[in-house]
Amino acid sequence: MQKGNKMALSSFLNINGYDLPCPGVGFEFTISTVVNAGRNVNGAVIGQQIGRPLYKFNNLQWVGLKPDVRRKILNAIEPFYVNVTFEDVEHGGTKTITMYPSDRKLKPLFVDKHTHEITQDEVLAFNLIDCGLE
């Protein structure tokens, strides 16, 4: 994991070396603190943080993609584990961690009437979830 690397981003997200176009409106960035917590008889938290913060990118979606761009994005997330580089919103710079993609959702917009192949997507969407491996 790169922490606070001051290298400039080449795109909003880079997955396995592929620069993804900026996702559409509705994207959410979640940072979760994992705690081995419980509460004592007084109701006070008696746990502590374990590991590092975990990241999740919710509602990543792209509108109006052509098939070649859709295929590149889907190929970038094809392995279960993917290396994702993004802005370190807490410390500045960039961060690279191992994540996995959730269900991929595709909504076709236009289909060629002769070949029946999708010629443009209305939406391609998925989430990326931190594996917590680093």
Order of alpha helices (4+ residues) and beta strands (2+ residues): beta-beta-beta-beta-alpha-beta-beta-beta-beta
